[in-house]
Structure formats: C-alpha cells, structure tokens
C-alpha cells in the first residue's frame, strides 16, 4: 500500500463525506487488460478523430505490445464514463462563486453519457457526493447551496476523490475548478502526485483561476496544477477570467468525446508492483506532427496484495 493510499484511508475518518452506493457494471474485455485513455491533437490543438487501432503503437518498458481493445469517445464499446467535478468554495472564491457554480452545472449537464456524477466541493472541509443522472436536480441544488467560506483544502480534496474513484470500472474523469492555493490540507503535493500515479483509471483536467493569487505564488501554483493534470494524462487550462471558464469546459467535453481507449495484455507477467513506463505513438507518417496526451505508465499488480 502506497503512502498516498494510507493518507486517504486516514482522511476518510476526518472529512465530511456523503456517498450514495450504486451498482457497478464491470467493464472487462479480457482478463488482465491494461487500459489507457489517449488524446490526439494537431498543431493547432484540435482533436484528431477517425484513427484506428492500427494507427497506434504501444511500447511498455521498451517492448512492443499488442492492442486488444480499441474504442473512441462515446462509441458503444467504450468503457463507461464516471464524471467528477471538484469545486473550490473557499472564501477566496467568493466574488467568482456565482459564475463558477453556473459553469459547473452547465458542464455536468453536457455529459449525459456519464454513468454517474461525483461532486467534490471543498473549503476548510471536503464533501463528496455521488449522483445518478436521475438525481441531477439534487446535484444542482447541492451546487447552488454552497457558500464561499473557510480556507482551502485542495490537496485533501484530490486525495479523497481519487480514493473513492479507485473502485470505478471503466474510465473516470475529474475536472477541478480552483483558484490554486492550498491553506488547509493535512496532506501535501507529494501525496497527491503519488496517488495520481497509482490511480490509473482517472484522467484529471484542471481549470485554474489564478488571478487572485499573488504574483509570487501564481507561478508555483500553475506548475503544481499542471503537474497533477499531466501525470494523469489530462490537461491544465488557465482561463484569464471567469468568463472564459465555459469555453474551457467546452474544450474538455470535446476532448473526452474524441478520446481513444486502448487496452492490451502486458507481455510482462510478473506481479511485482513496480512502475512500468508506457509510450503510445501514432505510427502514420502523415500524422508525425500530432501531439499525444496520455499517462506515462502504471504500477503492475502486486502479488502480495491480491
């Protein structure tokens, strides 16, 4: 068990959590299948669609792998989607809270294909609720009721969401809207990075509103938020104003619907719990300038912990 997981278990006793249990549909095209979400963009940042499994190559620790599962975006064969939103409701967000709540509701409403919707709202405390699509009005009420107050437990919010998402089958996406700083968490940045690397089914997108941060801390927060997103295969977006948040959400939805899902059975059969480096490339010569965004690898199963 990694230190990040131990931290998350401790947090479960100290943070305010509401979690509605729901039945899970197991997505497993083949035993021991390793899955990666892959986004492909061109030089202008536009999503590249229409690729096939034959257009990709997967290299794990220097060894080619055979793709055995392939789907794009919202294909019927794609892994089920679990959508999560982390909403900063700390005192520093007061003047932007009305707009951020409205943008959050519009974003979640754009994902009718999601099996469920998880809301993580945080200030000095972290609160987590999971909602079915049929419960969307209750989710809206929950978002609308939050007031801007308290300090910012940003890192604790990441840890708690990732711990809860560990049991999700399929793919999970978390969008975190925050103004950057952390002034309350019992965990630290290193704990979050460790947990992100261990959470191979979660892609994180950060929408960072850093305009209220001091010039001294703004650069550091930008680097940290970008690192969290990059480790998960996601992206950090920094709108210049709250008015641009809707456009950021549109970008994320577009990317999710164009994202490829690749699965393979590793040629390495050792259950040693070690990190395995994975590189995914587009092999078509006419697409040599595209950019691929995905995770950098995963931890192998640990035979000591079945």
C-alpha positions in Angstrom: 0.0 0.0 0.0 1.5 3.4 -1.0 1.7 6.3 1.4 -0.9 8.2 -0.6 -3.4 5.3 -0.1 -2.6 5.2 3.6 -3.2 9.0 3.8 -6.6 8.6 2.0 -7.7 6.0 4.4 -6.9 8.3 7.3 -8.8 11.2 5.7 -12.0 9.1 5.4 -12.4 9.4 9.2 -11.8 13.1 9.4 -13.5 14.7 6.3 -17.2 15.1 5.7 -18.3 12.6 3.1 -21.7 11.5 1.6 -21.5 8.7 -0.8 -24.6 7.0 -2.3 -23.7 3.4 -3.2 -24.7 2.3 -6.7 -24.4 -1.0 -8.6 -21.4 -1.2 -10.8 -21.2 -2.7 -14.3 -17.9 -4.4 -14.7 -16.0 -3.4 -17.9 -13.5 -6.1 -18.8 -12.9 -7.1 -22.4 -10.2 -9.5 -21.3 -8.6 -10.6 -18.1 -5.5 -8.5 -17.1 -6.2 -5.9 -19.7 -4.3 -2.6 -19.2 -6.2 0.4 -20.3 -5.1 3.9 -21.4 -7.0 6.9 -22.4 -5.3 8.7 -25.3 -6.0 12.2 -26.7 -4.5 13.2 -30.0 -4.3 16.8 -31.2 -2.9 18.5 -34.2 -0.6 21.6 -34.2 -3.5 24.0 -33.6 -4.7 21.9 -30.6 -7.7 20.5 -32.5 -8.8 16.9 -31.6 -7.8 14.3 -34.2 -10.6 11.8 -34.7 -11.1 8.8 -37.0 -8.0 6.9 -36.1 -8.0 3.1 -35.8 -6.1 0.6 -33.6 -3.6 0.1 -36.5 -2.7 3.7 -36.3 -1.2 3.3 -32.8 1.8 1.6 -31.3 2.2 0.8 -27.6 5.7 0.3 -26.0 6.0 -0.9 -22.4 9.5 -0.7 -20.9 10.9 -0.8 -24.4 8.8 -3.8 -25.6 6.0 -3.6 -28.2 2.6 -4.6 -27.0 -0.4 -5.8 -29.0 -3.6 -3.7 -28.8 -6.5 -6.0 -27.9 -9.2 -3.4 -27.2 -9.9 -0.1 -29.0 -12.7 2.4 -28.9 -13.1 6.2 -29.4 -15.0 8.6 -27.3 -18.7 7.7 -26.8 -18.6 4.5 -29.0 -21.0 1.9 -27.7 -17.9 -0.3 -27.0 -16.1 2.4 -25.0 -15.6 1.9 -21.3 -18.3 3.5 -19.2 -17.6 7.0 -18.0 -17.7 8.3 -14.4 -17.6 12.1 -14.3 -16.3 14.1 -11.3 -16.2 17.8 -10.5 -14.1 19.4 -7.8 -15.5 22.8 -6.9 -13.5 25.3 -4.8 -15.9 27.0 -2.5 -13.4 28.6 -0.2 -13.5 32.3 0.9 -11.1 33.3 -1.8 -13.6 32.3 -4.4 -16.5 34.4 -3.1 -16.5 37.0 -5.9 -16.4 34.3 -8.6 -18.6 31.7 -7.0 -21.9 32.6 -8.7 -20.3 32.2 -12.1 -18.3 29.2 -11.2 -21.5 27.4 -9.9 -23.4 28.1 -13.1 -20.5 27.0 -15.3 -20.2 23.8 -13.2 -23.8 22.9 -13.7 -23.7 23.5 -17.4 -20.6 21.4 -17.7 -22.1 18.4 -15.9 -25.3 18.8 -18.0 -23.1 18.3 -21.1 -22.3 14.7 -20.1 -25.5 12.7 -20.3 -23.4 9.7 -21.3 -21.8 9.5 -17.8 -22.9 6.6 -15.7 -22.8 8.8 -12.6 -21.6 12.3 -11.4 -19.4 12.9 -8.4 -19.3 16.3 -6.8 -16.4 17.3 -4.5 -16.9 20.7 -3.0 -14.3 22.0 -0.6 -13.2 24.8 1.6 -11.8 24.0 5.1 -13.5 20.7 4.7 -14.1 18.3 1.8 -17.6 17.0 1.0 -18.1 14.2 -1.6 -21.4 13.1 -3.1 -22.1 10.7 -6.0 -25.3 11.2 -8.0 -27.0 9.2 -10.7 -28.2 11.0 -13.9 -31.7 10.8 -12.5 -30.6 12.7 -9.4 -29.3 15.7 -11.5 -31.8 18.2 -9.9 -30.5 17.2 -6.4 -26.9 17.7 -7.7 -27.8 21.2 -8.9 -29.4 22.0 -5.6 -26.2 20.8 -3.8 -24.0 23.1 -6.0 -26.3 26.1 -5.6 -26.4 25.8 -1.8 -22.7 26.1 -1.3 -21.4 29.4 0.1 -17.9 30.8 -0.2 -16.3 30.5 3.2 -13.3 29.0 5.0 -9.8 28.0 3.9 -8.7 25.8 1.0 -8.2 22.0 1.5 -7.3 21.5 -2.2 -4.9 18.6 -1.8 -7.2 16.7 0.6 -10.0 17.1 -2.0 -7.8 15.4 -4.7 -6.9 12.6 -2.3 -10.4 11.9 -1.2 -11.8 11.8 -4.8 -9.0 9.5 -6.0 -9.6 7.1 -3.1 -13.3 6.9 -3.9 -12.7 6.5 -7.7 -10.4 3.5 -7.2 -13.3 1.1 -7.4 -14.8 2.6 -10.6 -14.9 0.3 -13.6 -14.2 1.9 -16.9 -12.8 5.4 -17.1 -13.1 8.3 -14.7 -12.6 11.9 -15.4 -12.2 14.6 -12.8 -12.4 18.3 -13.6 -11.1 20.5 -10.8 -12.0 24.2 -10.7 -9.9 26.1 -8.2 -8.0 29.4 -7.7 -4.9 27.4 -6.9 -3.6 27.8 -3.4 -3.9 25.3 -0.5 -4.1 26.6 3.0 -5.7 23.8 5.0 -4.9 20.3 3.8 -3.5 17.6 6.1 -1.8 16.1 3.0 0.8 17.7 0.7 1.6 18.0 -3.0 3.8 14.9 -3.0 0.9 12.8 -1.6 -1.3 13.9 -4.4 1.2 13.1 -7.1 1.8 9.6 -5.6 -2.0 9.0 -5.5 -2.4 10.2 -9.1 0.2 7.9 -10.4 -1.5 5.0 -8.6 -4.9 5.9 -10.0 -4.6 4.5 -13.5 -8.3 4.8 -14.3 -8.6 8.6 -13.6 -7.8 11.5 -16.0 -7.7 14.9 -14.4 -8.4 18.3 -16.0 -7.6 21.4 -14.0 -9.3 24.7 -14.7 -7.1 27.1 -12.7 -8.3 30.7 -11.9 -5.0 32.2 -10.6 -5.9 35.9 -11.0 -6.4 36.3 -7.2 -3.1 34.6 -6.3 -0.1 36.8 -5.6 2.4 37.1 -8.4 4.9 35.3 -6.2 2.7 32.2 -5.7 1.0 32.2 -9.0 3.9 30.6 -10.9 4.3 27.8 -8.3 0.6 27.0 -8.3 0.5 26.9 -12.1 3.4 24.4 -12.1 1.8 22.2 -9.5 -1.6 22.1 -11.0 -0.1 21.4 -14.4 2.0 18.5 -13.0 -1.1 16.9 -11.4 -3.0 17.0 -14.7 0.0 15.8 -16.8 0.6 12.8 -14.5 -2.9 11.6 -15.1 -2.8 12.1 -18.9 -5.1 15.2 -18.6 -4.5 18.9 -19.1 -4.4 22.1 -17.0 -6.2 25.1 -18.5 -5.8 28.6 -17.1 -8.5 31.0 -18.3 -7.7 34.7 -18.0 -11.1 35.3 -16.4 -14.2 33.6 -15.0 -16.0 34.5 -18.2 -13.7 32.1 -20.1 -14.4 29.1 -17.9 -17.4 28.0 -20.1 -15.0 27.8 -23.1 -12.6 25.7 -21.0 -15.3 23.3 -20.1 -16.4 23.0 -23.8 -12.8 22.1 -24.6 -12.7 19.4 -22.0 -16.0 17.8 -23.2 -14.8 17.9 -26.8 -11.6 16.1 -25.8 -13.5 13.5 -23.8 -15.7 12.7 -26.8 -12.7 12.4 -29.1 -10.5 10.4 -26.6 -9.3 6.9 -27.7 -9.4 4.0 -25.3 -6.6 1.4 -25.8 -6.2 -1.9 -24.0 -3.5 -4.5 -24.1 -2.3 -7.5 -22.1 1.3 -6.9 -21.0 4.0 -9.2 -22.1 5.5 -8.8 -18.6 3.6 -11.4 -16.5 5.4 -10.5 -13.2 3.1 -9.2 -10.4 5.9 -7.3 -8.7 4.0 -4.0 -8.1 6.7 -2.0 -9.9 6.2 1.1 -12.2 6.1 0.3 -15.9 6.8 3.0 -18.3 4.5 3.2 -21.3 4.9 5.2 -24.6 2.0 5.4 -27.0 2.6 6.8 -30.5 0.7 7.4 -33.7 2.6 5.5 -36.4 1.0 7.1 -39.5 3.6 9.1 -41.4 1.1 11.8 -42.4 0.4 12.5 -38.7 4.0 12.8 -37.4 3.4 16.3 -36.0 0.4 15.3 -33.8 0.7 15.5 -30.0 -0.4 12.6 -27.8 -1.5 13.1 -24.3 -1.8 10.1 -22.0 -0.4 8.6 -18.8 3.3 7.8 -18.6 2.8 4.3 -17.3 1.2 2.3 -14.5 2.0 0.2 -11.4 2.0 -3.5 -12.1 -0.3 -5.7 -9.9 1.3 -6.7 -6.6 1.2 -10.4 -6.0 1.5 -9.7 -2.3 -1.9 -7.9 -2.3 -4.4 -9.9 -4.3 
